[in-house]
Amino acid sequence: MPLDEQRRVNLANWDERVAIHVASREYNAAAFIADPTRISGVVAFDAERLGDVRGKSLLHLQCHFGRDTLSWASLGATVTGLDFSPEALTAARELSAASGVPGRFVEAELYDAPGVLHERFDIVYTGVGALNWLPDVERWAQVVAGFLRPGGVFYLREAHPMLWALDDERDDDLLVVAYPYFQTSEPLRWEFAETYTDGDARLANTVTYEWNHGLGEVIGALLAAGLELTAFDEHRSVEWQALPAMVRADDGRWHLPAGRERLPLMYSLKARRPPVDSAGGRPRAS
């Protein structure tokens, strides 16, 4: 199937999810409107690792309807969210207006973003559940690097590729590899009538296409794009119930019921665009 058709199918699915997610308890958009200082759980976790964002420009790639993007704005950043879904961006702008938290939202498919957004940022941020929608991690890394100012920081937290490779239908405590760990030319095809949040709505656009990317592929792509890795962690919890046997902890995240040391469920990393060219002392070109 041509890649453009895969993107079209994924876009139809994500456009349909928006209204369900905005209304869900999981995203809790209403609570953010009532209290704009309230930070999403995803950003609360990431802010401890990314650090102070006050006064900095931040680009959130694949921002969905902007709940996390605006959380960064509440923490003091000047934010731009980018997504390929017009429905999501309409909802993001409505959330910004209703909450009074400023944010700019730009429509573009990730690989097309450099042709739409002609700026560099202090921070480029990618949140949870984003890389699996992209077919080419090397091109993704080039986009990330191109949006960073010299000295700028990239932060990523994502589901671990080992988790993505597991059989997610087993309800016992066995961890069984069933899907590719490394990036493949052809995507995995999934079909689900429901999205991952609460709510009873059923989807009409049930098909999606996804790709896994190994840790070496992700880190290698960032290094090849000229970034310097400054931090890397593997985590024993995940934001959603990725396996049927998982249990929810008091912090709202999901983990294995026993033997948590067996498997990393997520990872996070920070990388920096060097402030100067080591050869000539001038800022690097993108």
N, C-alpha and C positions, 0 to 999 in steps of 0.2 A: 504494500500500500504506500503511495507517495506520502512524503512527510507532510505536505500541505494538507492532505486529507486527515492525517493523524491530528494535526493541530486543530483543524476545523471541528473534529469530533470532541477533542478535549475542551475546546472553547465552549461548545454547546453545553457540555456537562457542567462546566464551571459557571457559566451564565445562569443556569438553572439553580445551582446551589445557593446563589447569593441571598435570595429572600429567606431561604430556610436558615442560613447561618446568621443573618442579621437578627432574626427572631429567636434564635436559640439561647438557652441558658448557658451553653458552653462558651459562647463569645460574649454574652451579657452586654450587648451594646446599650441597652436601656440604662444599666448601672453607670456606664461611662458618661452618658449624656447627663445623668443626674449628678454625677460627681466626676468632673473632668480630671481631677488629680488621681483618680483610681487607675492603676497601671495593670495591664493584662498580665496574667501569670507567665506567659512566654517572655515578655519583656522584663518582668521582675527578675526572672532567672538569668537572663542574658545581661542585664545591666550590671550585675555584680562582676561579670567577667569583662565586659567591654569597657566599663569605667565611665567617668564623667563626660556627658555629652553636651553640657551647657555651652551655648554660644557657637556650636559647631553645625556645619551643614551635613545632613545625613540623607543618603539615597537608599530607599528600601525597595529592592528588586522583588518582583512577584508578590506584591503587597496585599492582594485580595481586596477586601473592602475597607482596609485601613485601620482596623482596631489596634494592631500593634504599631503601625506607623504613627498614629496620633498619640500613642503612649510615649513614644520617644519625644514627641513634641512637648508633652506634658512634663518630661524630664529636662526640657530646656533646649532641645535641638531644633534647628530649622529644617523641616522635613519635606522630602519629595518622595511620593510613592509611585511606582511604575507597575503596571499590570496589563495583560492582554485582553481582559474582560471589560467591555464597556458597562455591563450591568454592575460589576464590582466597583468600578470607579464612580459611577453615579451614586451608589450607596456610600462610598467613602466621602464624597463631597457633602452629601446630606449629613453624615455623621459629624464631619468637621463643623458644618454650619450649626447643627443642633447642639453640639457640645461647646461651641465657642473656641475650640482648640484649632489653631491654624495649621493647614497642611495643603500642599499642592499635589495634584494627582495627574499623571500623564499616561496616556494609552499607547502601548507598544508591546509587541512580542519581544521577548528578551533579546534575541539576536539582532533585532532591528532597532533596538534602543539607541545605539550611537548615532543613527541617522535622524532621530527625533529629538534627542536631548543633548545639547551641545555645551555641557558644563562638566566641571570636576568638583569633587566633594571631599570633605574631611573624612567622612565615614561612608562606606558602602556596607549595607547590612542585608543578610538573607536569613530569613527565619525558618521555621520548622516545616518540612514537607514541601520543599521547592525543587530540589535538584532532580527528583525522580520524574519530573515532567519534561526534562530537557534531554535531547538525544545526544548531545556532543559536549562533553565537559571541557574540552580544550577551548572551544569557541566561547563557552561561558566564562572561563577564566580570563580570556582576552577582553571581554566586555567589562568584567569587574575591574581589571587593572586600568583600562582606559578611562574609567570614571573617577579614579582616585587622583587627588592632587599629590605632588611629591611630599612624602611624609605621611600621607593619608593611611587610614587603617580599614581593613576589611575584616568583618566578623561573620562567621557562619555557625549555626547550630542545626544539625540535621540528624535524621534517623540513621543509625549505623548501617552500612551496606550488608553487614552480616545478618542484621535483623530482617532487612528486606529479602534476603535469600532464603529465609526459613519458611517451612510449611506453616501457614497461618490458620489452618483449619483444624489442627490437632488440639484436643482439649485435655491431653495428658501433660506430663512434665518433660517429655522428650523434645529435644531441639533437633529438628531434622531439616537438612538443607534440601530445598526443592527447586530453587530458582537461581538464575545466574548471579554471581557476586560481582563480576566485571561488566563493564559496558558492552552491549551487544549492538550490532547494526539494526536488528529488528527488535521492536519493543515487545513487552508483555502486554497482552490484551486482557482487560478485566471487564466484567459486567456486573454491576450492582444497582439495585433499584432504590437504594437509600444512600444518603451521604453519611459522614462520620459523626455528625453532631446529633443532639437530641432533636425530637420533632417527628411527627408521623407522616410528613409529606413524602410521596414516592416520586422518583425521577422518571421523566419520559426519555431523557437522554442518558441511557444507562451504561454506555460503553466508554472506557478510557484506555489510553495507551501510556505506558510508563517504561522508564529505563533505570537500571541500577548503575552505580558508579563506585568502584572500589576505592578504598582510602588512598592507595598509591596513585590511582588515576587522578583523584581530586587534588591531592597535595602536589603531585608532579605537574599538573596543569597550571596551578598557581605559581609554582616556582618557574616554570617555563615562560610564563607571562611576565616575569620580572619582579614578582613579589617575594618578600622575605617572611618566612614563617616565624612568628614570635611566641605563639602559645598553641598547645594542643591538649585536649582532654577527652577521655571517654567516660560516659555516664551510665549509671545502672538503672535509670528510670527513663520513661518516655511519656510524651504528652497525651497519648491516647492508648486505648486497650488494643495493642497491636497483635496480641495472641490471646486466645480464649481463656487460658489459665491465669492470666495476669490479674493482680489485685491492685486496688487503688490505695495509695498512702494518704496520710493526713494532709499533705501538701497538694493533693489533687493529681499527682502524677502516678503512672502505672509502673509496676515492676514485677519480676518473677516471684512467685509465691515462696520459692525455696531455692537455695543455691544461686543467689544473685551474682556471685563472682564468676558464674559460668559464661556470661555473655554481656558485652557492652551493648546497650540499647540505643544510645545516641552518642554523638561526638560534637565537640565544638572546637573552633580554631580561630586564631587571629593571625593576620598577615599584614605586612606594611609595604607600601610602595617606598623605595629608598628615597630619602630627601635630596640626594645628589648622586650624580653619575660617578662611580668609583674611579673611572678612568680620567674624566676631565673636570670633575667638580661642578658640573652644570646639572640642572634638573633633567631627568630622563624624559624623552619624548614618549607619547603613548603609542 
